[in-house]
Amino acid sequence: MTQPWILQGDDPAPTPRVPAGVEYHRVYAGQRGILRGSVAIALLVVGLIGFAVLLDGMSVILDRELFGRSGPSTPLKQAAGALSLALLIPYCMLLQRLLYGVPPRSLHSVAGHFRYGVFGRALLAFGPLVLVVVAVCVGALDEGGTVPWAPADLVAFFVIGMVLTPLAAAGEEYGFRGLMFRVLGGWTKGARSGAVLGVVVTTVQFSLAHGALDPFLLTSYLVLFSSMAIVTWRTGGLEVAVVLHGVYNLAFLVLGTTLHLDIGAQLANRGDAVGSLANLMPSAALVLVTAFVWWMTRKSGPARTPAAYPATGPQQ
């Protein structure tokens, strides 16, 4: 069956211990037992919180000792938060290897490696759209909570945004649309029901974890994370989700700090934050992208592991 253009040209060399012909979220399906998956999810949460607490604590000490300042939003705190999420990439690969015996690289995609072709085509096709709508959204936000950033801070935020923010977004994808999606997707009897369970649970759980109670903000999170899960399922890997999430977060941070918005305070007080229709502009674009990906895969269906993969690992 012919693959859609976004997935073409990425056939891999065989990788052992990955079941052949299964969808991305079903790789753990043969590893029966709720206990193992529950342990995996618990360890994911421990890593998420542990890395954040450790690196944030270090940033507070360095800010105080080196720069004599504190607060919810400093370049060092932003870098610490981004690094703590980026660490989820190798951490989740390690958990997959230890708990399921599956090669770490298979967490990238059903191809068993990171598909740079898929990543590049998604960046060119979807990146500009997401960038534009996020820019319009940020420009429409209330600027009441502004901060007089020093030029050095603005440069630091720009570098952090360009280098570390995409890695942080990728870390969230590898943790929730990668490891957790696979765990939940393996708990059902069928592939479709596993996809539904994975999409719904990861979307609701991760949206509520952000602490936003405002209907506009909560809706924007639900759309963002459900879109990431659906495109991961349909494309058989995390590359497109990493592009969408990375551009989304990068644009918000860089443009927000450029406009002197207090990004750190907004993130620290999401429960009290008030959104508006402007927050749903990126959501509309993500719905269009998700619909496009679904339409492009309507005939081929979700990407699966190639038949060349030796079926010596867990089976459906």
N, C-alpha and C positions, 0 to 999 in steps of 0.2 A: 504494500500500500504506500502511495506517495506521501511523503511528509510535507507539512506546510513549510513555506519558505524560511520561517524563523528557526526551524529545527534541522534544515538540510545541511549536509556536509559535516556532520559531527559524529560519525560512527567511530567507536573506539576499538582499541585492541582488547581482547578478552581479559577479564579480571576474575580471578577465582573466588569461590564461595559467595557469589551473588546469584540468586535464583534467576533463571532465564525467563523472559517473556512476561514479567510482572510489572505493574505500575509502581511509580516511585513510593507511594505510601504503603505498599504491600510487601516490602522487602522483609519486614519482621513477622509477617503473617504466620509463618510456620513455627515461630518460637512461641509456643502456646503457654498461657499462664498470665494472669493479670498481675501477679506479684512482681515479675521481672520488669514489666512496663511501668508499674507504680514506682519501683525503685529508680528506674531511669528518669522519670519525671521529677521525683523528689530530689535526686542528685542534680538535675538541671536547675531547679529552684535554689538549691544550696549554692551552686556555683554562681548563679545570677546575683544572689544577695551577697555572698561571700566576697566575690571580686569587687563589687561595688563598695561595700563597707571598707575593705582593706585599702583600695586605691583612693577613695574619698578621704579617709582618715589621713593618708599620707599627704594628699594635696592640701588639707587644712593645716597640717604642721609646716609644710614648705611655704605656704602662703604667709603664715604668721612669722616664721623665722627669717625668710628671705626678703619678703616684701612688706611685712608689717600690716597686713590687711586681712579681712575676713568678709564673709558674705555668701549668699546663695549663688552668686554668679561671678566667677573669675575665670580667666583662661585656664589656670591649672585645674580647677574643679571640672571644667568642661572637658579637658583632656583626660582627666581621671575617669569620668563617666564613660567617655567614648572607649577608652582602653579596656575598661571592665567588661563592656559588651563585646568588644572585638575578641577578647579571650575566650568567649563562648565557642568560637569556631574550632580551635584545636581541642577544647575541652569536650565538646559534643562528639567530635570524631573519636576521641579516646573512650568516651562512654559507650559509643556504638561498638567499638572493637572489643571492649572488655565484657560487655553484657550480652552482645549478640553474635560476636565472632565475625562480624561483617567488615570488610576492608574500609578503613577510614575515608578513602577517596570516594567511595560510593555515596557518601552524604551529599556530594556536589550534585549528582544527577544520576539518572539511570544508565548513562554512558560510562560511569565509573571514574569520571574526571570532570574538571570544570570546563564547560564548553565555551571557549572564548568566542567562537563564532556566534553562538546564540546570544551571549552577553553583548557583543558588539552590535549586532543587528537590533537588539532590543534598545540599546542606548541611543542609536541613531533614530529609530522609529518612534520611541515613546519618550525619551529624555526631554526633548524640546517642549513637548506638550505639557509634561508635568512641571517643568521649570517655569513656564509662562503662567500657568494657573496658580502655582504657589506664589509667584511674584505678585500677581494681582491680589491674592488673598492677603499676603503680608502688607501690601500697600494700603489695604482697606481696614487693617486692624486699628483699634483705638490706641493712640500713642500716649495715653495718659501716664503709663508707667515707663518713663524713659530714663536712661542712664547716660551721664556725660562721659562716655568712654574716652580714655586717653588714646592717642594715635597708636601707641605701642600695643595696647590691648586690642584695638581693632585689627591690627596686623596679626596678632596672635590668634584671635578668633578666626580670621580668614584662613590661616595656615591649618589650624585644627579642623576647620570645616572641610577644607579641600582634601586633607590627608586622613584624618581619623574618623570623621563623621560617616563616610561611606563604609568604613570597616565596622563601625558600631552598628550601623543598619544591617550589614551582612551578618554580624554576630546574632542579632535578634532573629534573623531569618533562619540561620543554621540551628538555633535553639528551638524555635517554636514551629516554623514551617518545615523544618528539617527533622530533628530528633523527635519532638513531641508529636508532630503530624504522623510520622512513621509508627510510633508506638500506638497511637489511637487508631490509625488505619489498619493495624494488624489485629485489633480486638474484635472485629466483626467477621461474619462468614463470607461476605461478598466484597468485591472491590468498590462498587458504587456506595454501599452503605458505609464502608470504611472511610471513603472520601467525605461523605456527608458528616459523619461523626467527627472526623479530624478538622474539617473546615469550621463547623459550628463551635466545637469546644475550644479550639485554639483562638478563634476570633473573640468569643465572649470572654474567655479567661484573660487574654492579653489586653483587651479593651478595658475591662474592669480594673485590671492591675495598674492602669495608668491613672486611676483615681479621678477621672473627669466625670462630674455629675450633670453638667450642663447638657441639655439635649443636643445642641448643635455640635459640641465637642465630642460627645459620646458617639453620635452618629458618624462623625468624621472618622473616628477610630474604628468603628465597626466596619465601615466601608473599606478603609485602608487595609485592615488585617484580613478581612474576608477576600478581598481582591488578591492579596499576596498568596493566600492559601490556594485559591482557585487556579491562579496561573501556574503555581508550583505543580499542582496535580495535572493540569492539562499539558504542560510542557515537559513534565518528567524531570524537573530539576529546579534549583534555586536561582539560576542566573537572572531570569526576568524579574523575579521578586526582588533580588538584590538591586537591580537597576532602578526599579520604581521606588523602593523604599529609600535607597541611597540618595537619589536625586531629590526626593521629597524632603528628607531631613537636611541635606546639604543646603538646599535653596532656602529653607526656613531659617537655619542658623546664620548663614552668611548675610542674607538680606535683612534679617531681623536685627542683628548686631550693627549692620551698616546704618540702619535707621534708628539706632540707639534704643531699641526696645529691650526691656529687662527680661531676656529669655530665661535666665536662671530662676528668677522669681516666679515666672509663669509656670515653669516646670515643677517648682517646689510647692506651688499652691494650686494644683490643678483642681482640687476639690472645690475651691472658691472661684475658679475662673469662670468667666461668662463669655460664651461664644456668640456668633452671629451667622447670618447666611453666608458671609464671606468664607467661613470655615468649610462650607460645603462645595466651594468651587473646585478644589482639588479632588473632592469625592466624585464629582460629576465626570472629571477626566478619567479617573481610575475605573469607573463603571464602563466607560467607553473602551478603554484599553482591555479590560477583562472580557467584555463582549466580543471584541475583535479577536482576541486569542482563542476564545471558545469557537467562534465562527471559523477561524483558520484550521482548527483541529476537529471540526464537526464530522468529517469523513474518516480521518485517520484515528480519531479518538485520542485519549491520553497517551503520551509517549511511554514506551515500555523498554525494559532491558532487552538488548539484542539477543537473538537466538544463539549467537556465538558464545554467550556466556555459559560456562559449565554449570549445570544445575546440580551442584553438589552441596549447596547450602540449604537454608530453610525453605520449605515449600509451602505453597498455598493450601 
